[in-house]
Amino acid sequence: MQIHYLNVDDFTIDTSYFKPYLARLNEQIETHSGVLNVVFVNNPYIQALNKTYRAKDKPTDVLSFNYKTEGRDFVSDLFGEVYVSVEMARAQASDHHHSLQDELIKLVVHGILHVHGYDHVEDEDYRDMFAIEKAVLGDIAGELLL
């Protein structure tokens, strides 16, 4: 899995911080081959996506799209995208007293798991996804996974 980071609003984000966590994620799950875009956006941008694709007219922290399983046929290697609202992440980090970078990696990992078919609708699925997130986030998991 190759990750391309895109930044809609020129937010200051050190994506090198994510590398050790994404390496752990690759040890925990079988990742798709190809390209995954991680797109950092503002609240209006993610709200428009949320309204269009989930019929929820409000911002959210992260949205994921898996193009290979959603019936789309692309000629590129792009298999999915994760959209992260930096504004929501900043507010959540402040509310829970941890860094923006830690909140962003939590959301990126969460979004990537969704792209790979994990969800948290049923209790058992929630436990599975939570266990992977905890293993990936390691020493910062305690304060992030509330």
Secondary structure, DSSP 4 states (H G I P E B T S, - for coil): -EEEEEETT-----GGGGHHHHHHHHHHS-PPSSEEEEEEE-HHHHHHHHHHHHS--S--SEEEEETTTTT---SSSEEEEEEEEHHHHHHHHHHHTS-HHHHHHHHHHHHHHHHTT---SSHHHHHHHHHHHHHHHGGGHHHH--
